[in-house]
Amino acid sequence: MPATDPTTSARMRAQRRRDTAPELALRRELHRRGVRYYVDRAPMKGVRRRADLVFPRRKVAVYVDGCFWHSCPQHATFPKNNAQWWAEKLAGNITRDRDTDTRLTDAGWTVVRIWEHENPVVAANRVQEALDDA
């Protein structure tokens, strides 16, 4: 059973996986500060999940999570059409995020999770703190 009607499916497929407006705002702020990074890269071998920003020497991985796709506590919405399918899909995303965090942390990485609605300056401060502590 498809998750949505064809129009909605097409709209969902068109969602960017990288270079979203919140990611670009964070990258601009970090770049302005002289911080350099890799974009859309797997932090370590064996983990096929790509981080939005990676600092391999300092072992810091940054994820900019969308409020819908990652069920933000402040802004999450849940579709009414095919509600069960979407509930399972979004719960699976959260489970995958926590698994990624655990795998990276166990391997000595610092994981920074940023919500798309966060102010880019505040988010960059959090990334800077993680880099300073690494």
Secondary structure, DSSP 8 states (H G I E B T S, - for coil): --SS-HHHHHHHHTS-SSS-HHHHHHHHHHHHTT---EEEE-SSTT----EEEEETTTTEEEEEE-TTTTT-TTT----STTHHHHHHHHHHHHHHHHHHHHHHHHTT-EEEEEETTS-HHHHHHHHHHHHHH-
